[in-house]
Amino acid sequence: MITVEKEPARAFYIVESANREDDLCDPLKAMHDVIDFDAFRPTLIHALEGPNASKGGWRAFDPVMMFKVLILEALNDLSDERAEFLIKDRLCYMRFLGLSPGERTPDRNTIRSFREALKKADVIDSLFAAFDAAITATGNQATYG
């Protein structure tokens, strides 16, 4: 009798899905490849570690990854609730954020708290201006939803 292992098929499905989504999410992969997102880290850390920094749940996540969540929201006109769902649902979003399937993802309250912390530190506009400049430097233009 021949037995079939189901786990390898599941792993194959994830790999195949990821390969198919590369074509569908090419702009995210391209953006990830050409933008140095770590360049935003010093500004994010300085803003978030200030004396008025909140104790929000976003502290469990990398601030650069959280900023990328805000970028996804802005580019795709997503609410925090929709972003929470799509981050868990789309492999291309997970890859863009540096997450793996099944890994803990930020929820809507975490996203909101992070955005509010950046607003409170008065850096959100300058971060997005720097992001726009980085996109423009690649010969592209960010189009917000």
Secondary structure per residue as TSV (DSSP state, phi and psi in degrees):
chain	resnum	aa	ss	phi	psi
A	1	M	-	360.0	137.3
A	2	I	-	-98.9	132.7
A	3	T	-	-108.5	145.7
A	4	V	-	-113.3	126.3
A	5	E	-	-84.2	130.5
A	6	K	H	-87.4	-27.4
A	7	E	H	-61.4	-46.4
A	8	P	H	-59.0	-34.9
A	9	A	H	-64.1	-39.8
A	10	R	H	-63.0	-44.6
A	11	A	H	-62.3	-40.7
A	12	F	H	-62.7	-40.6
A	13	Y	H	-61.1	-43.2
A	14	I	H	-63.2	-43.3
A	15	V	H	-64.1	-45.4
A	16	E	H	-62.9	-41.3
A	17	S	H	-62.7	-42.2
A	18	A	H	-62.5	-41.6
A	19	N	H	-65.4	-40.4
A	20	R	H	-66.6	-38.8
A	21	E	H	-71.6	-19.9
A	22	D	H	-55.5	-41.6
A	23	D	H	-68.7	-40.9
A	24	L	H	-72.8	-30.6
A	25	C	T	-111.6	26.8
A	26	D	H	-52.2	-39.2
A	27	P	H	-59.9	-36.5
A	28	L	H	-67.8	-42.7
A	29	K	H	-64.5	-43.7
A	30	A	H	-62.1	-43.5
A	31	M	H	-62.3	-44.4
A	32	H	H	-61.5	-35.7
A	33	D	H	-75.2	-27.9
A	34	V	H	-106.6	-15.9
A	35	I	-	-101.4	131.4
A	36	D	-	-87.0	89.0
A	37	F	G	-67.4	-23.4
A	38	D	G	-66.8	-17.1
A	39	A	G	-64.2	-21.7
A	40	F	G	-83.1	-15.4
A	41	R	H	-56.6	-48.5
A	42	P	H	-58.4	-43.0
A	43	T	H	-64.4	-43.7
A	44	L	H	-62.2	-47.7
A	45	I	H	-64.2	-44.1
A	46	H	H	-59.9	-44.3
A	47	A	H	-67.8	-39.1
A	48	L	H	-85.2	-16.6
A	49	E	T	-100.4	5.3
A	50	G	S	-64.8	173.8
A	51	P	T	-63.8	-24.1
A	52	N	T	-99.9	14.1
A	53	A	-	-62.7	140.4
A	54	S	-	-82.1	169.4
A	55	K	-	-102.8	30.8
A	56	G	-	-61.1	163.3
A	57	G	G	-67.0	-13.7
A	58	W	G	-65.5	-17.8
A	59	R	G	-61.2	-19.8
A	60	A	G	-76.0	-9.8
A	61	F	S	-115.7	154.2
A	62	D	-	-63.1	130.8
A	63	P	H	-63.6	-31.2
A	64	V	H	-67.0	-41.6
A	65	M	H	-62.4	-41.2
A	66	M	H	-65.8	-37.4
A	67	F	H	-64.2	-37.6
A	68	K	H	-63.7	-32.7
A	69	V	H	-62.0	-44.8
A	70	L	H	-63.4	-35.4
A	71	I	H	-64.5	-45.7
A	72	L	H	-58.0	-43.6
A	73	E	H	-61.3	-46.0
A	74	A	H	-66.6	-43.5
A	75	L	H	-68.9	-28.5
A	76	N	H	-113.2	8.3
A	77	D	T	52.1	53.9
A	78	L	-	-102.3	140.9
A	79	S	-	-77.1	167.2
A	80	D	H	-61.0	-38.8
A	81	E	H	-63.8	-44.6
A	82	R	H	-68.4	-39.2
A	83	A	H	-61.8	-43.2
A	84	E	H	-55.3	-47.2
A	85	F	H	-65.1	-48.8
A	86	L	H	-67.3	-31.6
A	87	I	H	-62.7	-38.3
A	88	K	H	-77.1	-27.5
A	89	D	H	-90.3	-35.9
A	90	R	-	-103.5	122.2
A	91	L	H	-62.2	-34.9
A	92	C	H	-66.9	-34.9
A	93	Y	H	-67.3	-43.4
A	94	M	H	-59.2	-46.7
A	95	R	H	-62.5	-43.7
A	96	F	H	-58.9	-36.6
A	97	L	H	-87.2	-6.1
A	98	G	T	79.4	25.4
A	99	L	-	-105.1	158.4
A	100	S	-	-112.5	154.1
A	101	P	T	-55.3	133.7
A	102	G	T	89.2	-12.5
A	103	E	S	-74.9	151.0
A	104	R	-	-60.0	134.8
A	105	T	-	-123.4	156.5
A	106	P	-	-69.8	139.7
A	107	D	-	-92.7	177.3
A	108	R	H	-59.4	-37.8
A	109	N	H	-69.2	-36.7
A	110	T	H	-65.0	-43.4
A	111	I	H	-63.0	-46.2
A	112	R	H	-62.0	-44.2
A	113	S	H	-62.2	-39.6
A	114	F	H	-64.3	-47.3
A	115	R	H	-59.5	-44.6
A	116	E	H	-63.7	-36.2
A	117	A	H	-64.3	-40.1
A	118	L	H	-68.4	-37.0
A	119	K	H	-65.2	-43.9
A	120	K	H	-61.3	-36.1
A	121	A	T	-81.7	-3.6
A	122	D	T	58.6	43.6
A	123	V	-	-123.1	-5.8
A	124	I	H	-63.3	-41.0
A	125	D	H	-66.3	-41.1
A	126	S	H	-69.4	-33.3
A	127	L	H	-64.8	-44.4
A	128	F	H	-69.4	-32.6
A	129	A	H	-65.0	-40.8
A	130	A	H	-66.3	-38.1
A	131	F	H	-63.3	-45.8
A	132	D	H	-58.9	-41.9
A	133	A	H	-64.2	-39.3
A	134	A	H	-65.3	-40.6
A	135	I	H	-64.8	-46.0
A	136	T	H	-61.3	-37.3
A	137	A	H	-63.1	-21.3
A	138	T	T	-88.1	-1.8
A	139	G	T	88.8	12.5
A	140	N	-	-116.7	178.4
A	141	Q	-	-140.4	134.6
A	142	A	-	-79.5	131.2
A	143	T	-	-114.9	116.3
A	144	Y	-	-89.7	142.4
A	145	G	-	-70.3	360.0
